[in-house]
Amino acid sequence: MPERPRRRPSPPSGAKRPGWRRPAAPADTPPSVPPSAPRPAPAAPTPPDHRSVIDSAVYRDGLRVASPATLAETFRQLREEPDGMAWIGLHRPTQPELHSLAAEFDLHELAVEDALEAHQRPKLERYGDTLFVVLRAARYLDAQEEVEFAELHVFVGPDFLITVRHGSAPDLSAVRHRMEANPELLSLGPEAALYAILDAVVDGYAPVVEGVQTDIDEIETEVFRGDPAVSRRIYELSREMVEFQRATRPLVGMLHGLMAGLAKYGTDEELQRYLRDVADHVTHTSERVDGFRQALTEILTVNATLVSQQQNAEMRALAEAGFEQNEEIKKISSWAAILFAPTLVGTIYGMNFEDMPELKWAGGYPFAILLMAVVCTSLYVIFKKRDWL
């Protein structure tokens, strides 16, 4: 795990940290500029004033001393503050803006490319004396009962912190106000601001955990109630938990690596304790998310079993109804066949033809009645033996 580099020496306990300034202008600086004057702006084009710059400020000893309106003005103000720190907040910045920041603060091109494209996994990487941190924030939407994820990129240098948001979470303005209300903590430098951002991201997981727990409780009720739409809800929530795992699980190792680097370079003990507290919260959240995913897997299995049992019961009821219907059809068919025999005999001898045989026979009528009785009785016996009647 990469360690946090420092270009400023660690101060003794209770002492102010000495300031750090980026190196002076290169040797090709025009001779007309006196050595005592501030370093001129780099040759890169002036960054445009764009809505993506949410807030930009320069701090000294934990207090805001300037609120520049543009990135170019922020660069100038920072050069004029030897012990200052710049905190720049961006939301979906343009390529020229990030390139101007890269030229000013010597950001690595790979990190800049990641910040532009987004869709990165949570990670912590070191490029020279700059840390690049990718975080996945989350928030629970009560109306839709969904979890929304957003990506946050943080560049941390010796005298600057740059945040690049790709989404609405977390609320970094609240983080900034919290830190400005605690100048003593903010005076510890960019790593203190990084702690505050990490803490805000991790604290944002708590409402998500509570919302997911409520959803799982509702799903369990719907499963045993036989709601047909519950399978889709289980599947969608399971996918969200996969994303939640990808957001929280890497943070555990990232925070331990970050704390190891801060301890190595003598970062304030109180700040290290704060980071350990954040690491504990991340571990707890990661364990809860793992439990949610396992619970959803088990619920999906139970739901599949209940659906299968319900389908079997419906098929059995349908088969029983078909069997009863067949029995009724057998009885009706049997009686129809029995009644057909006398009807056939009666119909034939009911025709009024003069030349019909047996019409003058004295025993014709008793014979016809006997024939009908014999045929009907025979059919009744046959159907009875076959359990049709």
C-alpha positions as CSV (number, residue, x, y, z in Angstrom):
1,M,0.0,0.0,0.0
2,P,1.5,3.4,-1.0
3,E,2.7,5.6,1.8
4,R,2.0,9.3,2.2
5,P,5.0,11.3,1.1
6,R,5.8,14.6,2.6
7,R,7.7,17.6,1.4
8,R,7.4,19.4,4.7
9,P,9.4,18.2,7.7
10,S,7.4,16.9,10.7
11,P,7.3,19.5,13.5
12,P,8.0,18.6,17.1
13,S,5.1,18.1,19.4
14,G,3.1,21.3,20.0
15,A,5.2,23.3,17.4
16,K,3.9,24.9,14.2
17,R,4.8,23.2,11.0
18,P,7.2,25.1,8.8
19,G,5.8,26.2,5.5
20,W,6.6,24.7,2.1
21,R,6.8,26.4,-1.2
22,R,7.0,24.9,-4.6
23,P,10.4,25.3,-6.3
24,A,11.3,28.7,-7.8
25,A,10.7,29.3,-11.5
26,P,13.0,27.4,-13.8
27,A,16.3,28.8,-15.1
28,D,14.6,30.2,-18.3
29,T,12.6,32.7,-16.2
30,P,12.9,36.1,-17.9
31,P,15.7,38.2,-16.3
32,S,13.4,41.2,-16.0
33,V,11.7,39.5,-13.0
34,P,13.6,40.3,-9.8
35,P,14.5,37.3,-7.6
36,S,12.4,38.6,-4.7
37,A,9.3,38.8,-6.8
38,P,6.7,36.0,-6.7
39,R,7.2,33.2,-9.2
40,P,5.3,34.0,-12.4
41,A,2.5,31.9,-13.6
42,P,3.4,28.9,-15.8
43,A,3.3,29.2,-19.6
44,A,0.1,27.0,-19.6
45,P,-3.0,28.8,-20.8
46,T,-5.1,30.5,-18.2
47,P,-7.7,28.1,-16.9
48,P,-11.3,29.2,-17.8
49,D,-13.7,30.3,-15.2
50,H,-16.2,27.4,-15.2
51,R,-19.1,26.3,-13.1
52,S,-17.3,23.1,-12.2
53,V,-15.2,25.1,-9.7
54,I,-17.6,24.7,-6.7
55,D,-15.3,26.3,-4.1
56,S,-11.7,27.4,-4.0
57,A,-9.9,28.7,-1.0
58,V,-6.5,29.4,0.4
59,Y,-5.9,28.7,4.1
60,R,-3.1,29.7,6.5
61,D,-2.9,28.2,10.0
62,G,-6.4,26.7,9.5
63,L,-8.0,30.0,8.6
64,R,-9.4,31.0,5.2
65,V,-7.4,33.9,4.0
66,A,-8.6,34.1,0.4
67,S,-11.6,32.9,-1.7
68,P,-10.4,33.1,-5.3
69,A,-13.1,33.1,-8.0
70,T,-10.9,31.3,-10.6
71,L,-8.2,28.7,-10.7
72,A,-5.6,31.2,-12.0
73,E,-6.3,33.5,-9.0
74,T,-6.1,30.5,-6.6
75,F,-2.6,29.7,-8.0
76,R,-1.5,33.3,-7.5
77,Q,-2.9,33.5,-4.0
78,L,-1.2,30.3,-3.0
79,R,2.2,31.6,-4.3
80,E,1.8,34.6,-2.1
81,E,1.2,32.5,1.0
82,P,4.4,30.6,1.9
83,D,2.7,28.6,4.6
84,G,-0.7,28.4,2.8
85,M,-2.8,25.5,1.7
86,A,-5.2,25.5,-1.3
87,W,-8.4,23.5,-1.2
88,I,-10.1,23.3,-4.6
89,G,-13.4,21.6,-5.1
90,L,-14.5,20.6,-8.6
91,H,-17.6,18.9,-10.0
92,R,-17.1,17.2,-13.3
93,P,-14.3,19.5,-14.4
94,T,-13.4,20.1,-18.0
95,Q,-10.2,18.8,-19.5
96,P,-8.5,22.3,-19.7
97,E,-9.2,22.8,-16.0
98,L,-7.6,19.6,-14.9
99,H,-4.7,20.1,-17.2
100,S,-4.1,23.6,-15.7
101,L,-4.2,22.0,-12.3
102,A,-1.8,19.3,-13.4
103,A,0.6,21.9,-14.8
104,E,0.5,24.0,-11.6
105,F,0.7,21.1,-9.0
106,D,2.7,18.6,-11.1
107,L,-0.1,16.0,-11.1
108,H,0.6,12.7,-12.9
109,E,-1.0,12.3,-16.2
110,L,-2.4,8.8,-15.3
111,A,-4.2,10.2,-12.3
112,V,-5.5,13.2,-14.3
113,E,-6.8,10.7,-16.9
114,D,-8.6,8.7,-14.2
115,A,-10.1,11.8,-12.8
116,L,-11.5,12.8,-16.2
117,E,-12.9,9.5,-17.2
118,A,-14.2,8.4,-13.7
119,H,-15.6,4.8,-13.4
120,Q,-12.6,3.8,-11.2
121,R,-12.4,1.4,-8.4
122,P,-11.6,2.7,-4.9
123,K,-7.8,3.0,-4.6
124,L,-4.9,4.8,-3.1
125,E,-1.9,5.6,-5.2
126,R,1.2,7.7,-4.9
127,Y,2.7,9.7,-7.7
128,G,5.9,11.3,-6.5
129,D,4.9,13.5,-3.6
130,T,1.2,13.5,-4.4
131,L,-1.4,11.0,-3.2
132,F,-4.3,10.1,-5.5
133,V,-7.4,8.7,-3.8
134,V,-10.5,7.3,-5.4
135,L,-13.6,6.9,-3.2
136,R,-17.1,5.6,-3.9
137,A,-19.7,7.5,-1.9
138,A,-23.3,6.3,-1.5
139,R,-26.6,7.6,-0.4
140,Y,-30.0,6.0,0.1
141,L,-33.0,7.4,-1.9
142,D,-36.1,6.9,0.2
143,A,-38.6,7.6,-2.5
144,Q,-37.2,5.1,-4.9
145,E,-35.9,2.7,-2.2
146,E,-32.6,2.6,-4.1
147,V,-28.9,3.1,-3.4
148,E,-27.2,5.8,-5.5
149,F,-23.4,5.7,-5.9
150,A,-21.1,8.6,-6.8
151,E,-17.3,8.7,-7.5
152,L,-14.9,11.1,-5.7
153,H,-11.3,11.7,-6.7
154,V,-8.9,13.5,-4.3
155,F,-5.4,14.8,-5.0
156,V,-3.4,15.5,-1.9
157,G,-0.1,17.3,-2.0
158,P,2.1,19.1,0.5
159,D,0.2,22.4,0.2
160,F,-2.9,21.6,-1.7
161,L,-6.0,19.3,-1.8
162,I,-8.1,19.0,-4.9
163,T,-11.5,17.1,-5.0
164,V,-13.1,16.0,-8.2
165,R,-16.7,14.8,-7.8
166,H,-18.6,12.8,-10.3
167,G,-22.0,12.7,-8.6
168,S,-24.0,14.5,-5.9
169,A,-22.5,12.7,-2.9
170,P,-20.9,13.4,-0.6
171,D,-21.7,17.0,0.5
172,L,-18.2,18.4,0.5
173,S,-19.4,21.9,1.4
174,A,-20.5,20.6,4.8
175,V,-17.1,19.0,5.2
176,R,-15.4,22.3,4.4
177,H,-17.6,24.2,6.8
178,R,-16.9,21.6,9.5
179,M,-13.1,22.0,9.0
180,E,-13.3,25.7,8.9
181,A,-15.1,25.7,12.2
182,N,-12.1,23.7,13.6
183,P,-9.0,25.7,12.6
184,E,-6.7,23.8,14.9
185,L,-7.5,20.5,13.0
186,L,-7.4,22.2,9.6
187,S,-4.0,23.7,10.4
188,L,-2.5,20.2,10.3
189,G,-2.5,20.4,6.6
190,P,-4.0,18.6,3.6
191,E,-4.0,15.3,5.3
192,A,-6.5,16.7,7.9
193,A,-8.8,17.7,5.1
194,L,-8.4,14.3,3.5
195,Y,-9.4,12.7,6.9
196,A,-12.5,14.9,6.9
197,I,-13.5,13.8,3.4
198,L,-12.9,10.1,4.3
199,D,-15.0,10.5,7.4
200,A,-17.8,12.1,5.5
201,V,-17.8,9.3,2.9
202,V,-17.8,6.6,5.6
203,D,-20.5,8.4,7.7
204,G,-22.6,8.6,4.5
205,Y,-22.7,4.8,4.5
206,A,-24.6,4.6,7.8
207,P,-28.0,5.8,6.4
208,V,-27.5,3.4,3.4
209,V,-27.0,0.5,5.8
210,E,-30.1,1.4,7.7
211,G,-32.2,1.8,4.6
212,V,-31.0,-1.5,3.2
213,Q,-31.8,-3.2,6.5
214,T,-35.3,-1.9,6.3
215,D,-35.6,-3.1,2.7
216,I,-34.5,-6.6,3.7
217,D,-37.0,-6.7,6.5
218,E,-39.8,-5.7,4.0
219,I,-38.6,-8.3,1.5
220,E,-38.7,-11.0,4.1
221,T,-42.4,-10.1,4.8
222,E,-43.2,-10.0,1.0
223,V,-41.5,-13.4,0.5
224,F,-43.7,-15.2,3.0
225,R,-46.7,-13.3,1.9
226,G,-46.2,-14.6,-1.6
227,D,-45.8,-11.3,-3.4
228,P,-44.9,-12.2,-7.1
229,A,-42.8,-9.0,-7.5
230,V,-40.5,-9.7,-4.7
231,S,-38.0,-11.7,-6.8
232,R,-37.2,-8.7,-8.9
233,R,-36.7,-6.6,-5.8
234,I,-34.3,-9.1,-4.3
235,Y,-32.3,-9.2,-7.5
236,E,-32.0,-5.4,-7.8
237,L,-31.0,-5.1,-4.1
238,S,-28.5,-7.8,-4.5
239,R,-26.8,-5.9,-7.4
240,E,-26.7,-2.8,-5.3
241,M,-25.0,-4.8,-2.5
242,V,-22.4,-5.9,-5.0
243,E,-21.7,-2.3,-5.8
244,F,-21.7,-1.5,-2.1
245,Q,-19.1,-4.2,-1.4
246,R,-16.9,-2.7,-4.2
247,A,-17.1,0.7,-2.5
248,T,-16.4,-0.4,1.1
249,R,-14.2,-3.4,1.0
250,P,-11.1,-1.7,-0.6
251,L,-11.3,1.1,1.9
252,V,-10.2,-1.1,4.8
253,G,-6.8,-1.8,3.2
254,M,-6.5,1.8,1.9
255,L,-7.0,3.3,5.4
256,H,-4.5,1.0,6.9
257,G,-1.9,1.9,4.2
258,L,-2.6,5.6,4.7
259,M,-2.2,5.4,8.5
260,A,1.1,3.5,8.0
261,G,2.4,6.3,5.8
262,L,1.2,9.0,8.2
263,A,2.8,7.3,11.2
264,K,6.1,6.9,9.3
265,Y,6.3,10.6,8.6
266,G,5.3,11.7,12.1
267,T,1.8,13.0,11.4
268,D,-0.1,14.4,14.4
269,E,-1.1,11.6,16.8
270,E,-4.6,13.0,17.2
271,L,-5.1,12.8,13.4
272,Q,-4.0,9.2,13.4
273,R,-6.5,8.4,16.1
274,Y,-9.2,10.0,13.9
275,L,-8.2,7.9,11.0
276,R,-8.2,4.7,13.1
277,D,-11.8,5.6,14.1
278,V,-12.8,5.9,10.4
279,A,-11.1,2.6,9.7
280,D,-13.1,0.9,12.4
281,H,-16.3,2.3,11.0
282,V,-15.4,1.1,7.5
283,T,-14.7,-2.4,8.8
284,H,-18.0,-2.5,10.6
285,T,-19.8,-1.3,7.4
286,S,-18.0,-3.8,5.2
287,E,-19.1,-6.6,7.5
288,R,-22.7,-5.4,7.5
289,V,-22.7,-5.3,3.7
290,D,-21.2,-8.8,3.5
291,G,-24.0,-9.9,5.8
292,F,-26.6,-8.2,3.7
293,R,-25.4,-10.0,0.6
294,Q,-25.5,-13.4,2.3
295,A,-29.0,-12.7,3.7
296,L,-30.3,-11.8,0.2
297,T,-28.8,-15.0,-1.2
298,E,-30.6,-17.0,1.4
299,I,-33.9,-15.0,1.0
300,L,-33.7,-15.6,-2.8
301,T,-33.3,-19.4,-2.1
302,V,-36.2,-19.4,0.3
303,N,-38.3,-17.5,-2.2
304,A,-37.5,-19.9,-5.0
305,T,-38.5,-22.8,-2.7
306,L,-41.8,-21.1,-1.8
307,V,-42.6,-20.3,-5.4
308,S,-41.8,-23.9,-6.4
309,Q,-44.1,-25.2,-3.6
310,Q,-46.9,-22.9,-4.6
311,Q,-46.5,-24.0,-8.3
312,N,-46.6,-27.6,-7.2
313,A,-49.8,-27.0,-5.1
314,E,-51.4,-25.2,-8.1
315,M,-50.5,-28.1,-10.4
316,R,-51.8,-30.6,-8.0
317,A,-55.1,-28.7,-7.6
318,L,-55.4,-28.4,-11.3
319,A,-54.7,-32.1,-11.7
320,E,-57.3,-33.0,-9.1
321,A,-59.8,-30.7,-10.8
322,G,-59.1,-32.4,-14.1
323,F,-59.5,-35.8,-12.6
324,E,-62.9,-34.9,-11.1
325,Q,-63.9,-33.5,-14.4
326,N,-63.0,-36.7,-16.2
327,E,-65.0,-38.7,-13.7
328,E,-68.0,-36.6,-14.4
329,I,-67.5,-36.9,-18.1
330,K,-67.3,-40.7,-17.7
331,K,-70.7,-40.8,-15.9
332,I,-72.3,-38.5,-18.4
333,S,-70.9,-40.6,-21.3
334,S,-72.0,-43.8,-19.7
335,W,-75.6,-42.7,-19.2
336,A,-75.7,-41.2,-22.7
337,A,-74.6,-44.6,-24.1
338,I,-77.2,-46.4,-22.0
339,L,-80.0,-44.1,-23.0
340,F,-78.9,-44.3,-26.7
341,A,-79.8,-48.0,-27.1
342,P,-83.6,-47.7,-26.3
343,T,-83.7,-44.4,-28.2
344,L,-82.2,-46.2,-31.3
345,V,-84.7,-49.1,-31.1
346,G,-87.7,-46.8,-30.4
347,T,-86.7,-44.5,-33.2
348,I,-86.5,-47.3,-35.8
349,Y,-89.8,-48.9,-34.9
350,G,-91.4,-45.5,-34.5
351,M,-91.2,-44.9,-38.3
352,N,-94.6,-45.2,-40.1
353,F,-93.6,-47.4,-43.1
354,E,-96.3,-49.9,-44.3
355,D,-93.8,-52.5,-45.6
356,M,-91.7,-52.6,-42.4
357,P,-90.9,-56.1,-41.1
358,E,-92.4,-57.3,-37.8
359,L,-95.1,-54.6,-37.8
360,K,-97.8,-57.3,-37.9
361,W,-96.0,-59.5,-35.4
362,A,-97.9,-59.9,-32.2
363,G,-94.7,-60.3,-30.1
364,G,-92.9,-57.4,-31.7
365,Y,-93.7,-54.9,-28.9
366,P,-92.6,-57.1,-26.0
367,F,-89.5,-58.1,-28.0
368,A,-88.6,-54.4,-28.5
369,I,-89.0,-53.6,-24.8
370,L,-87.0,-56.7,-23.8
371,L,-84.2,-55.8,-26.3
372,M,-84.0,-52.3,-24.9
373,A,-83.8,-53.6,-21.3
374,V,-81.1,-56.2,-22.2
375,V,-78.9,-53.6,-24.0
376,C,-79.3,-51.0,-21.2
377,T,-78.6,-53.5,-18.5
378,S,-75.5,-54.9,-20.3
379,L,-74.1,-51.4,-20.8
380,Y,-74.8,-50.5,-17.2
381,V,-72.9,-53.6,-16.0
382,I,-69.9,-53.0,-18.3
383,F,-69.6,-49.3,-17.2
384,K,-70.0,-50.2,-13.5
385,K,-67.2,-52.8,-13.7
386,R,-64.9,-50.1,-15.2
387,D,-65.9,-47.6,-12.5
388,W,-67.5,-45.2,-14.9
389,L,-70.6,-45.2,-12.8
